[in-house]
Amino acid sequence: MKLRFCAICGTNKDLQHHHIIPKAEGGDDHQWNILTLCFEHHNFIHNIRRTRTEGHFKYLVQRGQKHNPGGRPPLSKEKRDMIIFLKNQGMSYRSIRDQTGIALATITKTIKRHKETDEYLELYSVGGCD
């Protein structure tokens, strides 16, 4: 049901509507199939569902991913570069999502890691540390 606050934490900031039965699996926009969540909890719900599905868990075990035990598989270098390029062009996270089809949480993490790497390289290349 569409609410004016997150059903988990109660905030009224950055609200999104989560489809309980995804549209791709036959769900619709009926009020009983919608749950209002903040951005953080919406991503949390999607990550839980993705890691708990049997097929995805088996895939991770088969690949032997010890350092990425849940969530989405890592992005390819081409997709990471595309996200950084579009962000440097001044696009918003949501515009990048719409253009690439990559989840907002993944875009956010990619840009954050890129900034951390840039700051690290800048610190050591300028001679800030020995």
C-alpha positions as CSV (number, residue, x, y, z in Angstrom):
1,M,0.0,0.0,0.0
2,K,1.3,3.4,-0.9
3,L,2.2,5.4,2.3
4,R,3.7,8.7,3.1
5,F,6.5,7.1,5.1
6,C,8.8,4.1,5.0
7,A,7.1,1.0,6.3
8,I,10.3,-0.1,8.0
9,C,11.8,3.0,9.6
10,G,9.1,5.6,9.3
11,T,11.1,8.3,7.5
12,N,9.5,10.4,4.9
13,K,12.7,11.1,2.9
14,D,13.6,9.5,-0.4
15,L,10.5,7.3,-0.6
16,Q,10.1,4.6,-3.2
17,H,7.4,2.0,-4.0
18,H,8.5,-1.6,-3.9
19,H,6.4,-4.2,-5.8
20,I,5.9,-7.2,-3.5
21,I,5.3,-9.4,-6.6
22,P,7.7,-7.9,-9.2
23,K,6.1,-6.7,-12.4
24,A,8.4,-9.0,-14.3
25,E,6.8,-12.0,-12.5
26,G,3.2,-10.9,-13.2
27,G,2.8,-8.3,-10.4
28,D,0.8,-5.2,-11.0
29,D,0.5,-1.7,-9.6
30,H,-2.5,-2.6,-7.3
31,Q,-2.2,-1.0,-3.9
32,W,-1.9,-4.4,-2.2
33,N,1.2,-5.2,-4.2
34,I,3.0,-2.0,-3.3
35,L,5.1,-1.3,-0.2
36,T,6.5,2.2,0.5
37,L,10.1,2.1,1.6
38,C,12.9,4.6,1.8
39,F,15.8,4.3,-0.6
40,E,18.0,2.5,1.9
41,H,15.4,-0.1,2.9
42,H,14.3,-0.6,-0.7
43,N,17.8,-1.6,-1.7
44,F,18.1,-3.8,1.4
45,I,14.9,-5.7,0.4
46,H,16.2,-6.3,-3.1
47,N,19.5,-7.5,-1.8
48,I,17.9,-10.0,0.6
49,R,15.7,-11.4,-2.1
50,R,18.6,-11.8,-4.5
51,T,20.8,-13.6,-2.1
52,R,18.1,-15.9,-0.8
53,T,16.9,-17.2,-4.1
54,E,18.0,-20.8,-4.6
55,G,19.4,-20.4,-8.1
56,H,21.5,-17.4,-7.2
57,F,23.0,-19.0,-4.1
58,K,23.9,-22.1,-6.1
59,Y,25.5,-19.9,-8.8
60,L,27.7,-18.2,-6.1
61,V,28.7,-21.5,-4.6
62,Q,29.6,-22.9,-8.0
63,R,31.7,-19.9,-8.8
64,G,33.4,-20.2,-5.4
65,Q,33.0,-16.5,-4.6
66,K,34.3,-16.3,-1.0
67,H,34.6,-12.5,-0.9
68,N,31.2,-11.6,-2.5
69,P,28.9,-14.0,-0.8
70,G,25.6,-12.2,-1.6
71,G,24.0,-9.5,-3.6
72,R,24.7,-8.9,-7.3
73,P,27.7,-10.3,-9.1
74,P,30.5,-7.7,-9.6
75,L,30.1,-5.3,-12.6
76,S,32.3,-5.6,-15.6
77,K,35.0,-3.0,-16.1
78,E,33.1,-1.6,-19.1
79,K,29.9,-1.1,-17.0
80,R,32.0,0.5,-14.2
81,D,33.7,2.8,-16.7
82,M,30.3,3.7,-18.2
83,I,28.9,4.7,-14.8
84,I,31.9,6.9,-14.0
85,F,31.8,8.5,-17.5
86,L,28.1,9.3,-17.2
87,K,28.6,10.8,-13.7
88,N,31.4,12.9,-14.9
89,Q,29.1,14.2,-17.6
90,G,26.9,15.5,-14.8
91,M,24.1,12.9,-15.0
92,S,22.2,12.1,-11.8
93,Y,22.2,8.6,-10.3
94,R,18.6,8.0,-11.5
95,S,19.5,9.1,-15.0
96,I,22.4,6.7,-15.1
97,R,20.1,4.0,-13.9
98,D,17.5,4.7,-16.6
99,Q,20.2,4.8,-19.3
100,T,22.2,1.7,-18.2
101,G,19.6,-0.4,-16.4
102,I,22.0,-0.8,-13.4
103,A,20.5,-0.7,-9.9
104,L,20.8,2.6,-7.9
105,A,22.7,0.9,-5.1
106,T,25.2,-0.5,-7.5
107,I,25.7,2.9,-9.1
108,T,26.1,4.5,-5.7
109,K,28.7,2.0,-4.5
110,T,30.6,2.2,-7.8
111,I,30.9,6.0,-7.7
112,K,31.8,5.9,-4.0
113,R,34.6,3.4,-4.6
114,H,35.8,5.4,-7.6
115,K,36.1,8.6,-5.4
116,E,37.9,6.7,-2.7
117,T,40.4,5.3,-5.2
118,D,40.9,8.8,-6.8
119,E,41.5,10.3,-3.4
120,Y,44.0,7.6,-2.5
121,L,45.9,8.0,-5.8
122,E,45.9,11.8,-5.4
123,L,47.2,11.5,-1.9
124,Y,50.1,9.3,-2.8
125,S,50.9,10.7,-6.3
126,V,51.3,14.3,-5.0
127,G,53.7,13.1,-2.3
128,G,51.3,13.6,0.6
129,C,52.7,10.4,2.2
130,D,55.9,8.5,2.0
